[in-house]
Amino acid sequence: MEINCYRDQEVAREHRQLSAATYNLAHTQLARSQSGNLFIPIRAMQYLAILDREELIFLDGVRKCWIDIAWRNFHPQLRQSLDEPVSYDAVYYTAEASNIMSRLQRELFLALQQLSVKEPAHDDAKVIKFTGIRKISTGDS
């Protein structure tokens, strides 16, 4: 699938925090993606989120291929543990975009959870059966 996305001039930018649960789930799903992109439909808001290694962009269902918001400059390496939030920059390309940020963060997590449930199970794991432990004698008594 190929989607061309366009950006208007940046209207505003703010530094924000993304919960560890959302960040970790998003990047776990991205790692499973064969294309290097993760498409996340946020049906409750009529948005499509697209995640790649550099940023997470949000496309409104009305404006289609125009980016309303981009989350950029993630800094997961600054965390002391995996359960700490991740800082990033929210870049707004419309004047109204900042008004939906709180809801967008919440709905993104719910959409990621729904996406992870739809993920097909991978049957390539194997269980190795141990038949017992043998004691090896070294000859030293």
N, C-alpha and C positions, 0 to 999 in steps of 0.2 A: 504494500500500500504506500502511496506517495501523497503527501499533503504539503502544499505550499502555504507557508504562513508569512504574514506581513506584519510590520510594526509601524505604528505612527510615531511621532516624536514623543519622547518620554515626558510625562506630565509631572510626575513626582516619584520619589524613592524614599523608602524607610527601612531601617534595620529592624528585623523581627526575629522571633524564635519559633522553631517548629518542634513539636513534641517528638521525643525519641521514638515513641511507638509508630507515629506516622512516617518519620524519616526511615526508620529501619525496615518497616513493611514495604515502603515504596522501593527501596533499593534492593530488597530481597526479591521482589517481583521483577525489577529491572534485570537483575542477574539471571533470571530464568528466561528472559526474552531472547529469542534468537536474532532479532533484528537490531538490538541495541537501543530500541525505543520502546517505551511502554505507553499504551493508549488507555486512559482511564476515563470512562464515561461517568460524569457526575450528573445523573439523571434528575435528582432533586432540584438542581439549579439550572439544568439545560446547558451544561458546560462540558467541554472535553479538555482533559488535562493530558499533556504529552510530556513525558519525562525522558531525558537522555542523561548522559554523564555530566553535562554542564549546567543544565537548568530544567525547570519545570514551567511550562507555559500553559495558559488557560485561554481557551477559545470559547466565546459565547455562541450559543446556537443561533442567535440572530445575525451576528456579524461574521459568522462562519470562519473564514481564514485569517481574520485580523486578531492579533494577540491583544487581549485586554490587560493581562497581568503576566509578569514573568518573575519567578523566584530564582534568584541567581546568587552566585558567590557563597555557596554552602561551605561551612567550615567544621566538618565533623571531627577533624583532627584536633580541635581545641577542647574536645570533651575529655573528661577524666574517666568516664565510664560510658557504657553503651546506653544507659538509661537516662542520660542527661540530654536536654534539648539541644538542637543544632541551630546556630545562628545563620542568617541569610539576609539578603537584600530583596525586598519586594519592589519591583519596578512597575509603575502604573502607566498605561498608555491611554487611559480615558480618565476624565475627571471624576466619574462615579466609582471607579474601581476600588478605591480605598474603603468605601462603605460596605463592601461584601467580604472583606478579609477574614473576619472572625468566623462567619458562616462557612466560607470556603475551606478554611483549615479543618473544621469539624466534618463537613461533608466529604472532603477528600479522604479522610481516614475511613469513613463508612464505605465509600466507593472502593477503596483499596481492600477492605475486608471482603466485600462482595466479590471482587475480582479474584482474590486468593481462594475463595471457596469454589469458584468455577474452574480453577486450575486442574487439569487432569492429573490423576495420580501417576507417578512414575514407577514402573515395575522393574526397574533395573537393579534394585537393591537385593542383596543376598545375605542370608544368615549362615554363618559358618558354625557348624556343630563341632564342639570339642568332645572327643571321646573319652578323655581322661588325662590325667597328668602322670607322666613317667618321671620317676626319680632317677637321676643319673648319678652314678657313683664315680667319684674322681680317684678312688684308690687311696686317698688320704684318710686314715682312721685316727 
